[in-house]
Amino acid sequence: MLTAIVMITAATDRIPETAQAIADIDGVSEVYSVAGGVDLIAIVRVREFNDIAETISNRLNKVDGVIDTDTHVAFRAFSKHDLEATFSVGLE
């Protein structure tokens, strides 16, 4: 499973609608409304590297209200929780 963290600048008058539309995209596991330099942070989890481009470039970036994105691809997860087991349920 590949993970990308997407920092999203959104139109301020459309943040809830934009967040929901992003959350509805296949491959997007979570969307957070945040304080700071961006408006939303989306967690994208996909099986193939090419799916990152498909999910972010061809879908997420085209959501009404998205102004700009900054994508970070995760190399390794460090956690007390077994994240791989959590997100692989039903994918056998």
N, C-alpha and C positions, 0 to 999 in steps of 0.2 A: 504494500500500500504506500503510495506517495502522498505527501502532504505539502500543500502550499498555503501560506498565510498571505491574504490579500488586504492591503490597506486601501480604503476607498474614500475618496472625497465625493460627497453627494450634494445635490441641491438641497439646501436647508429646509425648504418648504415641502420636500418629498421624502425625507429620511425614512419614516415608517413604511411607506409604500415601496420605496426602493429596497429597503431591507427585506421585506416580505417577498418581493419578486426575486431577489437574489437567493433567498432561502429556498425557494421553490425549484431552483435549478438542480438537475441531477449532478451529483458530485460535490455539491456544497453541503457540508454537514452542520455548520453553525454560522450564524451571523450575529455579531455583537454591535450594539450602538455604544460608542465610546466617547470619552472626553480626550482632548489633546489635539494633535496635528491633523487627524483624520476624523471622519464621521462614523465610519463603519469598519469593522474587521470581519472578513469572511475566512473560514477554514474550509479548504477544498481538499477532499481525500478521493483519490482516483487510483486505478490499478496500473495504468500505463502512462509513461512520460508524455506521449502525444495527447493524452486526455486532459492534461493540464492546460495546454494551449487551446484545445477545443472548448473546454469549460470556461476559461477566463477570457480569452481573446474573442471567441465567437459567440459567447452567450452573456457572461457577466458584464463585460464592457459595453454591451449593447442595451442593457437595461435602462429604461427611462429614469433619469435622475442621477445616473453615474456620470461624474465629471472627469475623474481621474483615478487611476489605480497604481499601486506599487506592490509588486508581487515578490514574495520571498519563498524560495523552495527549501523545505526542511531536509537536512542531511540525516539527522539522527534525533531520536526522541529520548529525553532523559526524564524519567518519571518514577514515582513510587507505585504507580498503577500499571498494570499490564495493558497498555493501550492497544497493542496489536490484537490481543485476544478479544478485547471489547469491540473493536470495529470489524472483526472478521466473522462474527457470528452470522451464520446463514450463508456464507460465501463459499462453502466447500463444494 
